[in-house]
Amino acid sequence: MKIGVTLQDSSGLEGRVCPHFGQCSHFLIAKIEDGKIAGTKVVENTAQHGGGGCAAVDEILKYGITHVVSGGMGMGAQQKFGQKGVPIFGYSGKVSEAIEALLKNELVGIEACSHGH
């Protein structure tokens, strides 16, 4: 399992989940083995200013992610992940706690952003 999490900055596991998928500055990619974090890397969202969430979907999929956690996401991005079979989950708070909650099956789906972006 590989989890992609939207980051507000480049703080990694200690950072906070970004509330807007397409506008996050970075992604944390967490490799999960035996129900635990086996490794992480922080990568820049190079699509941040290039087309919003849908462009960012292509960007994060490059890393082979199987699950996504974000604070919010527009319908276009949600549909794109759905077409690729990648489940998306909503979370507000610390990145490490988001991953822990996902691994415990405590997260639910995500509502569509209605901010007009």
C-alpha beads as a LAMMPS data file, in Angstrom:
LAMMPS data file: protein, C-alpha beads

117 atoms
116 bonds

1 atom types
1 bond types

-500.0 500.0 xlo xhi
-500.0 500.0 ylo yhi
-500.0 500.0 zlo zhi

Masses

1 110.0

Atoms # bond

1 1 1 0.000 0.000 0.000
2 1 1 1.165 3.514 -0.796
3 1 1 -0.698 6.451 0.712
4 1 1 -0.543 9.925 -0.806
5 1 1 -1.337 12.766 1.607
6 1 1 -1.705 16.451 0.737
7 1 1 0.659 18.687 2.703
8 1 1 0.371 22.356 3.613
9 1 1 4.183 22.600 3.476
10 1 1 7.180 20.265 3.300
11 1 1 7.039 19.144 6.969
12 1 1 6.237 15.501 6.178
13 1 1 4.715 13.357 8.919
14 1 1 4.799 16.247 11.386
15 1 1 2.988 18.577 8.987
16 1 1 -0.719 19.160 8.509
17 1 1 -3.034 17.766 5.860
18 1 1 -3.774 20.467 3.284
19 1 1 -7.476 21.336 3.087
20 1 1 -7.437 21.727 -0.727
21 1 1 -6.089 18.848 -2.814
22 1 1 -5.169 20.762 -5.966
23 1 1 -3.625 23.666 -4.047
24 1 1 -1.304 21.700 -1.755
25 1 1 2.369 22.613 -2.007
26 1 1 3.657 19.067 -1.430
27 1 1 2.566 15.453 -1.157
28 1 1 3.749 12.938 1.396
29 1 1 4.088 9.458 -0.061
30 1 1 3.994 6.794 2.660
31 1 1 4.886 3.180 1.930
32 1 1 3.008 0.808 4.230
33 1 1 4.221 -2.699 5.044
34 1 1 2.687 -5.022 7.643
35 1 1 0.302 -2.267 8.724
36 1 1 3.100 0.184 9.559
37 1 1 4.898 3.042 7.841
38 1 1 7.959 1.521 6.182
39 1 1 9.151 4.749 4.573
40 1 1 8.076 8.210 3.500
41 1 1 9.120 10.875 1.065
42 1 1 7.939 14.419 0.503
43 1 1 7.552 15.525 -3.102
44 1 1 6.612 18.893 -4.536
45 1 1 3.222 19.261 -6.202
46 1 1 4.500 20.637 -9.495
47 1 1 0.886 20.890 -10.732
48 1 1 -0.090 23.269 -7.898
49 1 1 -0.533 26.219 -10.219
50 1 1 -1.208 24.324 -13.419
51 1 1 -4.857 23.385 -13.661
52 1 1 -6.002 22.669 -10.140
53 1 1 -6.984 19.301 -8.767
54 1 1 -7.223 17.352 -12.000
55 1 1 -3.614 18.121 -12.942
56 1 1 -2.550 17.287 -9.379
57 1 1 -4.227 13.862 -9.686
58 1 1 -1.879 12.987 -12.553
59 1 1 1.050 14.336 -10.537
60 1 1 0.432 12.176 -7.448
61 1 1 -0.450 9.068 -9.455
62 1 1 3.134 9.105 -10.815
63 1 1 4.218 7.759 -7.414
64 1 1 2.111 4.598 -7.565
65 1 1 -0.201 5.591 -4.728
66 1 1 -3.078 3.279 -3.823
67 1 1 -4.936 5.612 -1.391
68 1 1 -5.277 9.405 -0.993
69 1 1 -5.890 11.547 2.090
70 1 1 -6.783 15.229 1.754
71 1 1 -8.809 17.848 3.558
72 1 1 -11.006 18.552 0.526
73 1 1 -11.217 17.786 -3.165
74 1 1 -13.298 18.923 -6.126
75 1 1 -15.556 16.560 -8.036
76 1 1 -13.298 16.457 -11.094
77 1 1 -10.373 15.147 -9.067
78 1 1 -12.631 12.730 -7.189
79 1 1 -13.929 11.314 -10.462
80 1 1 -10.413 10.946 -11.843
81 1 1 -9.286 8.977 -8.777
82 1 1 -12.464 6.894 -9.007
83 1 1 -11.673 5.996 -12.619
84 1 1 -8.237 4.801 -11.497
85 1 1 -9.674 2.789 -8.583
86 1 1 -7.876 4.903 -5.961
87 1 1 -9.994 5.474 -2.817
88 1 1 -9.928 8.950 -1.294
89 1 1 -10.372 9.901 2.346
90 1 1 -10.909 13.165 4.192
91 1 1 -8.923 14.324 7.205
92 1 1 -8.144 17.580 8.987
93 1 1 -5.107 17.607 11.242
94 1 1 -1.622 16.157 11.537
95 1 1 -0.368 13.934 8.705
96 1 1 0.931 11.141 10.963
97 1 1 -2.458 10.958 12.700
98 1 1 -4.244 10.831 9.332
99 1 1 -2.184 7.822 8.237
100 1 1 -2.722 6.109 11.592
101 1 1 -6.494 6.661 11.310
102 1 1 -6.528 5.292 7.748
103 1 1 -4.651 2.162 8.810
104 1 1 -7.239 1.636 11.576
105 1 1 -10.077 2.051 9.028
106 1 1 -11.319 5.134 10.871
107 1 1 -11.477 7.507 7.903
108 1 1 -14.455 8.067 5.639
109 1 1 -14.830 9.413 2.118
110 1 1 -14.398 13.044 1.259
111 1 1 -16.889 15.772 0.471
112 1 1 -16.497 17.763 -2.722
113 1 1 -14.997 21.220 -2.306
114 1 1 -17.482 23.941 -3.143
115 1 1 -14.997 26.801 -3.286
116 1 1 -15.255 27.279 -7.027
117 1 1 -11.732 26.219 -7.927

Bonds

1 1 1 2
2 1 2 3
3 1 3 4
4 1 4 5
5 1 5 6
6 1 6 7
7 1 7 8
8 1 8 9
9 1 9 10
10 1 10 11
11 1 11 12
12 1 12 13
13 1 13 14
14 1 14 15
15 1 15 16
16 1 16 17
17 1 17 18
18 1 18 19
19 1 19 20
20 1 20 21
21 1 21 22
22 1 22 23
23 1 23 24
24 1 24 25
25 1 25 26
26 1 26 27
27 1 27 28
28 1 28 29
29 1 29 30
30 1 30 31
31 1 31 32
32 1 32 33
33 1 33 34
34 1 34 35
35 1 35 36
36 1 36 37
37 1 37 38
38 1 38 39
39 1 39 40
40 1 40 41
41 1 41 42
42 1 42 43
43 1 43 44
44 1 44 45
45 1 45 46
46 1 46 47
47 1 47 48
48 1 48 49
49 1 49 50
50 1 50 51
51 1 51 52
52 1 52 53
53 1 53 54
54 1 54 55
55 1 55 56
56 1 56 57
57 1 57 58
58 1 58 59
59 1 59 60
60 1 60 61
61 1 61 62
62 1 62 63
63 1 63 64
64 1 64 65
65 1 65 66
66 1 66 67
67 1 67 68
68 1 68 69
69 1 69 70
70 1 70 71
71 1 71 72
72 1 72 73
73 1 73 74
74 1 74 75
75 1 75 76
76 1 76 77
77 1 77 78
78 1 78 79
79 1 79 80
80 1 80 81
81 1 81 82
82 1 82 83
83 1 83 84
84 1 84 85
85 1 85 86
86 1 86 87
87 1 87 88
88 1 88 89
89 1 89 90
90 1 90 91
91 1 91 92
92 1 92 93
93 1 93 94
94 1 94 95
95 1 95 96
96 1 96 97
97 1 97 98
98 1 98 99
99 1 99 100
100 1 100 101
101 1 101 102
102 1 102 103
103 1 103 104
104 1 104 105
105 1 105 106
106 1 106 107
107 1 107 108
108 1 108 109
109 1 109 110
110 1 110 111
111 1 111 112
112 1 112 113
113 1 113 114
114 1 114 115
115 1 115 116
116 1 116 117
